[in-house]
């Protein structure tokens, strides 16, 4: 197997691409389990939840969150906020087509709704159909030119459809709007890694992981690249910092197998 496909397979199996955290995806194993169980609305509830309950819903597990927002939409189909939240929740359990459809219903009523436009883009990127999310993301960028999220996602989408110059320009714009944003840096790094430039990816991921706002996503992406490069001791430090022992052991075993297969 050549270098690029091997790394792409590693990234997919690791299930920690930067888009996963910041676009709301869940690891592949979880998605495979929850996607088979459609959200069922609590039909006994006939009124919308109060603001405190809706805020608390964001801390629910992915499937419970999808069920909650599906109920909110069933109670009041005109609630555009609930529709957008449902789109994100459906994306979180791997139901990408339904997520895009939920966001699309918002756009029928409110075509310039940035959160819905972003959700259409995120759902298509997560589904591996980035091309179909580009138009919505470009629209979001035009509507909200000071928001870094649309160009950051466009950087991913353009890279997926091999528009490298556009991808580079989109990432540059995102970083101008949000300097040293760890999510943007991490996305850029994983694009470089997929192209075989693990040295460049490592540099960007170190910069991302060093930011005060860095999350587990940036650190574990760095661990993946370090492991792929054979720097297993440093990768282990990052992995054990964030993950419980059993998962850390499994991830390290995976990285060792990848290193041995190179």
Helices and strands as residue ranges (DSSP letters): H 3-14, H 18-23, H 28-34, H 51-57, H 62-75, H 80-92, H 96-109, H 114-126, G 130-133, H 134-143, H 148-160, H 164-177, H 182-194, H 198-209, H 216-228, H 232-242, H 245-261
